[in-house]
Amino acid sequence: MSARPLPTSTPAARGVDPARILAFLDALDSADDIEPHSLMILRHGQVVTAGWWNPYTPDRLQLLYSLSKSFTGTAAALAAAGKLIDLDAPVISYFPEFAADITDPRSRAMLVRHVATMSSGHLGETLDAARALDPEELVRGFLLLPPERDPGTVFAYNQPTTYTLAAIVQRVTGRPLTAYLRPRLLDPLGIGQAAWLSDRTGRELGFSGLHTTTDAVARLGELYLRRGVARGERLLPEDWVTEATRPHVATAGGMGGPGREDWDLGYGCQFWMSRHGYRGDGAYGQFCLVLPEQDAVIVTTAETERMQEMLNLVWAHLLPAFGPAPLTGREAAERALRERLAGLALPPAPGRGAPPAPGRGAPPGRADDWAAAAFVPAGGRCADQPGLSAVTVRGEPGGWTVTLTDDGHDLPLRLGGDGWTVTEDPVPVAVSGGWTDATTLGLDLLFLETPHHLLLTCSLPDRAFTARWSTQPLHGGPLRARRAPRPPSP
């Protein structure tokens, strides 16, 4: 299903200074360890800026990590509006098969609204401990962990709370989250593809794992900005929007602390409070910033561990961009912004498209030596990707193919010339780099439906390779799983 385009305008027509957007792009370029992948800015209901850093594209699904939680909270709101769940009912009431096992009074007193607001009474993350208690049923493992405080009194960023909320929605509706949301949210908003990772129970995770487009995130943000109304149709109760976007529990000391100012301001129902407005956010820079005072939504996807610094750049450069509409005398800046957005690209890794001839006295490194070269992990094991057991390089008419063997499956990647070469199957990957000298092949493998790069180096004299993630994926598994789930074949 193709999404209906969002209405568009120029920045100046909507009171947004294009020079400040250019300054924000400059600041991103200058920032260490912040790699932007996409940016959308909406003002007064219209898109005024949209850009994707090549090889990312507008229709590419992207792993949202914990920004998924805001979609889960929305699903719970819809189920509550349909009288399928009661936010003031005990969590255990939705899982009567566990009732005999759950004896702790705090666990039994935990309400649906407590898991919606991450105020279960636990003092920290419980994901690993809950999985250890019950590897097959995370809800049961979570409920078996006695909260240290009364539910509703303390915040902890805790994945099983959102997982449990998602499990309740899926149990009462009898459908996965994406199937339940499709006619009630995704289609009415004009959102096309969306796919969610599932666990061994078949449940979609809820707390992470949603893959969708930057445009889809912008539409969700716009729905909340409009208090639950889209195109004149009420999709969410206004009371829910109020509850979801106000602080329920203090977060300082839970996820905040020094240098985490935008995590110190409270948590709503699957939304964070911010110094300006509120937001959904996911690891490595997936943001949906809703700014009611500015009547604006800002969406980013990125790869960075410096998420507070990225927000600081938004507040320093984009927040002052919003003013009264229209702005005049901005034609030159708008032309410059259009050109800048059209040329956004991630720098490719250095390297030649074929192995150079070795210098005098250098070790072998001719193209013939590389034509069917095989490599094993340096040190016997690839720590960052343990299933990655072999790399082979093959020269073919018209170019080279590098094949990674991971978890017993081959991932062949075609090498191109300058820039990024994209392979779609079996996993969408963009490849850049090449031979940095006669005996070394260095490649940057960008898994396009995630934020992550795998940096691969093959050494001909050692017949060994190293591979490391630029940022560590938070969902384990083989390389072929670094993509959005695909529907089963008919």
N, C-alpha and C positions, 0 to 999 in steps of 0.2 A: 504494500500500500504506500503510495507517495503522499507526502505531507503537503497540505495546502500552504503556500508560501505565506510567511508573516508579512504584514504591511511594512513598507520601508520608507525612509525619508532621509534627507541630508542632516548631518549633525546640527548645522547652524539653524535650520528651519525649526528644530525642536529644542533650541536653546542650549546646545552642547558645543563647546569650543573645540574645533578640530585641532587647534594648536596644542591643546593640553593632551589630546589623545596621542598626537605625535610624540609629545614629551614622555608619555607613558611607554610607548613603544621603544623610544630611546633608552629609557631607564631599564626596561627588560633586557635590551641588548647589552647594556653595561653591567647588569647584575651577575655576579658569580653564582653558578649552580642553580639558576632558574632558567629552565628551557620551556618557553611557551609553545603550546600546540594549537590553541584556538582562542578567539576572543569574540564575544558578541555583547553589544550594548544596546538596550532598548530604552527609549524615553517617550513618555506620553503615549505608550502603546505601539510604537513603531521602532523598527530596527534602524539604528543610525550608524552602526559600525559592525562589520562582520569580516573576520579574517582567519585564515588557516595557514599555518606554517607548513609548506610542502616538505615531506610527502603526505602530511595529513590533509584531508579533504572534507568538504561539508557533509557528504553523505556517509562518511566513515563512522561506524559504531565505535564507541570508546568506553572502556571500563571506568565506571564512576567511583569505584571503591565506596566509601561511606556516604557519599552523596546519594547512594541507593536508599539510605534510611529515610530520606524525605519522601520518596515515592512509597515506601512501606507505610509511613505514617499516614499518607494520603489514602492508601487502601484501607487502613483501619478506620479512618474517618468515614469513608463511604459505607463500610460494613456497619459502623455504629449508626449512621443515618438511616440505614435499612433495617435497624433493630435486630441485626444479626449478632452483635456483640454489645456488651454493657461495660463501659470503661470503669465502672465501680464494682464490677463482679470480681471475685477472687480468681486469680490465674488458674488455680488448681481445679476450679469448677469446669474448665474446658478440657481437662485431662483426667477424668474420673478414674481411668485405669492406673494412674500413679498415686491415687489418694492414700492407699494403704502404706506406701513407701515414704510419703512426705509427712514426717511427724513434727518437724520443727515449727513452732507457732509463728515465727516471722515468715517463713516460706508459705505457710498456709494463709497468712494474712495479706500476702502480696496481691495487689489489685492490678487489673489490666492497665490502668492509668500510671501505675508505678513503673511498669516495663516500658510504657510509651514515653516516659520522661526520664528514663535511666536513673530512677531513684528506688531501686529494688531493696536498698539497705546494705548491699555489699559495698566494701570500701575500695575495690579495685576490679580490674579485668578478671573474669572468671572463665574465659573460653577454654584454656588448656585444662584447668582443673575440672570443668564440667565434662569435657570430652574424656578425660581420664576416668571419671566416675561411670560414664556410660558412653562408650564409643559409638553405639548405634542410635541413640536417642538423646540429642542434645538438650531438649526441654527437660527430660527427667534428670539428666546430670546436673543441670542448672538448679532445679528445684531441690535437689539433694544437698546443695551447698547452703548451709545456714547463713543468712545475712548477719553481719556483725552489728547492724543498727536496725531500728524499726523502719520498715518500708515507708518511703515518702519523706524521710528526714535528711538524707544525704545523697549526693551525686557521685557516681563513678562511671566513667566511660567504659561500657561493658557490653560486648557484642551479643552475648546470649539474651540480654533483655530485648533487643530488637528482633533477634531470631525468634524468641517466644511470641512476640507480638505478631510477627509474620506467620508463625505456625498456627496461631489462633485464627487469623483471617483465613488461611487456607483450609483449616478444619471446618469452620462454619459455612464457608462458601462452597467447599468441595472442589475448588479449582486452584491452580497455581496463581500467584500474584499477577503475572502478566495477562493471563486469560481473564481474570476477574477485572483487571483495570482496563482491558481493551475497549469494551463498549461503554464504560462508565467514565473514563478519563482520557485514555490515549486517543481513541477515535474522535471524541468531541473536541479535543485540543488540536487535532490535526497531526498527531505524532505517528510517524510511520513505524519503522522497525524498532523493536525493543526485545532484548533477550536477557534472561537471568540465569546465573549459575545455580545448580541444584546440588544437594548433598545426597548421601546414599539412601535417605528416606524418600527421595523424590521431591522434597520440598525445595522451593526456591529460597535462597539464603536470607533475603530480607535485609540483613545488616551490611551486605556488600554484594558484589557480583553482577549488578545490573549494567548492561551494555546498551547504550543508545547514543544519539547524536547530540552535539552541542545545541542544536536548534531545539531538541526536545526538552533539554534542561531549561532553556530560555522560556519555553511555553509554560512549564510548571511554575517558574518564578513569576511570570506575568499573571498566572491564575491566582497566586497568593497575593500579589500586589493589588489585584482587582477584587480582593476579598471573596474569592471563590466563584466569580462570574467570568465566563468566556463567551464572547460574541453574543452577549445578551442573555445567555442561558446560565442559570445557577447550577454549578457542578458540585460545589462543596458548601456545607452550611457555614454561614458567616461566623457563628459561634466557634466552630472548629478552628477557623483561621486565627481568630483572636487567641484561643487557647494554645494553638501550636506555636505561635510566634511571640509569646510572652514568657519571661523567665519563671519557671516553676521551682527550680532548685539552684542554689549557688554552686558555681563550678570552680572557684579559686581553690587550688590544691587538689582538685580532681583531675583536670586535664590542663589547667592553666599554670600560672607560675611566672617567674621572671622571664621576660622576653616573649610571653604568650598572651599579650593584652587582650586579643580578640577571643581568647578562650576563657577569660576570667569573668565574663559578664552574664552568665546564667545559661540554662538550657530549657528549651520549650518541649514540644512534642516532636522529636526527630528533626529539630532545627536548633542551631546555635544562635544566641544573641551576639551582636557585633557592636563595635563602637558606633557604627552607623547602620541602622536597620538590623536585619537578621540574615541568616544564611544557612543553606545546606553546604556541607563540604566533605570532600573525600581526600584520601591520602595522595600526596604528591601534587597537590594544586588543582584539584577538581572543585571549582567553586560555583555556587549560585547565590549571588548577593542581591538581596531585595532591599531597596532603599525607598521606603514610603515617602519620606520628606522630599526626596528629589524626583519622585514618580519615575523611578528607573530600576532596571535590572541589569546586572553585569554578570556574564558567565565566562569562565575560563576553563580550559583543560591544559594540563602542563605536566612536566616532570621536575619536581623540586622537593627537597626536604626542608626548604626554608619557606614554609608556608606563611609564617607571620611576616617575614620580609616582603613576600609577594603582596599580602594585604596592605602593608605599609605603603607600597608603591601605588596601589589603587587609591588609598586615602590621600596620598600626597599629590597625585596628578589627575585622577579622574573625578574625585569628589568635587574639586573646585571647577571642573569643566561644566557643571550643570548650573544654568542660569535661566533668566527669563527668555522666552521665545517670542519672535525669532531674533537671532544675532545677525548683524549686518557687517559687511566688509570682511568676510571670511573666505572669499572665493579662492584666493591663492592657497590658503591652508587646506581647504577642502580638496583642491586638485592634488596637492602634495600627499594628503592622506589617502586618496584613492589610489595613487601610484604606489604608495608604500604598502597598502593592503594587498594589492595585486602581486607584489613581488616578495611577500613573506616566504621565507624558506629556512629550514634548518641546515647549517653548514655540513656538507658531507665530509667523511673522514678522508685523509690524504691517502694517496696510493695510485699506482699505475694499473692499467687494465691488463697488462701482461708482464711476466717476470723480466726484468732487465738482464742483459748479459752481465756476468760477473766481471769485476775488474781483475787486472793482472795479479796473480798470487792469491786471489780470493777463493774460498771454497766453492764447490759446484753450486750452480744456481741457474743453469740454462733452462729454457722452456721445456726441453725434453725431460729434465729431472723432475719437473712439476707435473708432467702430463698425466700421470696416474699415481700421484703421491698419496700415501695414507698416513694418518697421524693418530696418536693415542694421547690420553690426558697426561700432561706433565705431572710427575709425582704419582701416577697411577690412578688418580681420581680427580674429577672436576668438582670442587667443593661447592661452587655456586649452583651447579646444575648436575646433581649426582648421576642422573640417568644418561648424561651425554658421554658416550663411550668411544666414539670414533668420528673423525673428520676425513673425508677424501676430497681430493682436488682432481678434476678431470678436464683436460683440454679437448675441445670439440671444434668442429668447423664453425667459425664465426664467433668463438668466445670460450668462456670457461664456466664450469659448474662446480660449486662447492656443496657437498652433501654432508649434513650432520646426522649421525645416527644417535637417536635419543630414545631410551626406553624401548629399544628394539625396532623403532620405526625410523625410516629415512625422511629427511627434510631437504630436498634438493633446491638450491638457490642459484639462480643465474647471475653472473657478474656482468655489469654493464660498463660503460665508460665513466665519464665524469658525472657527478650527481648521484641520485638515488635510483636504483632499479627495483621495481616492485614485483613481487611474486604473490599471487592471491591464494593458491592452493598448495598444500593442504592447510597452510596458515598464512594470513596476510603479513608479509615481511617486506620491509624496504632495506636494501643492502647498499652500502657505500664503502669506499676504501679500495684496497688493492695491494699490490706489492710495494712495500716501502724500501726494499732493497732486493738483491738477487736471491736471498735466502729467507726472506720474511714476508708473509702475507698477513695483513692486518685488516679486519673487516668490522664494520659497525652494523649490527643487525637490529633494526627497529621493528618491534612487533606492533603492528599498526593499530590493533584494537586494544592496546594497553598503552601505558605511558613509558614502557621500559625498553632499554637498549641492552643487547648482549654483545659484549666486546670480545672478539675472537682474534687470536694471534696464532699462526702456524709457523713453526721453525723447521726449515728443511734439514739442517744438520742434525737436529735432535729427533726428527720425525715425531714431534710432540706438539700439542696445542694447549693453550690456556684460554679459558672463557670466564668472564665475570660480568655480572649484571651491574649496570650503572646505578640503578636503585633496585633493591631487592623486591621481587614480586611478593605480595602478601598472600596470594593463593598458590599453594604448591602444585606440583604436577609436571607432566612432560611438556616439551615445547609445543607439541601439537594441540595442547589445551590453552595456549596463549591466544585465545580468540573468543568471540562471542559464541555461545551455544547455537548450533544450527538445528532446525526442526528435523525430526527423524524422516528418513526416506519413506515414501508411500509404499 
